[in-house]
Amino acid sequence: MFAKRLSKIYSAKNSTGFTEESSAVVGSFLVNAKDRQYQFWKRNPLTVEIWSEKVLKQKLKYLHENPVKAGLCRFPEEYKYSSALFYKTGIDNWGFLIHYRD
């Protein structure tokens, strides 16, 4: 239900179009930061250096397995917003993917 209320909000930076009903809910996310008025997701400045192909493969595998662990699909390549299908079959449904070895 909460997600439905926020479905018309495209980003925390572009927070126009609030309805009267959603304004009360969205008000709890008001931060008035330098670069945004609202913040819906927790910010995590954690960076991970990818210093070898082994580490890159590990991180890519982790990313591809997240939707499976969350119960969104049975296999990584089934998840619509994943590059897993590209790495398994070479099919680029996005039109801009590049293999990490290229």
Secondary structure, 3 states (H helix, E strand, C coil): CHHHHHCCCCCCCCCCCCCHHHHHHHHCCECCCCCCCECCCCCCCCCCCCCCHHHHHHHHHHHHHHHHHCCCCCCHHHCCCCCHHHHHHCCCCCCCCCCCCC
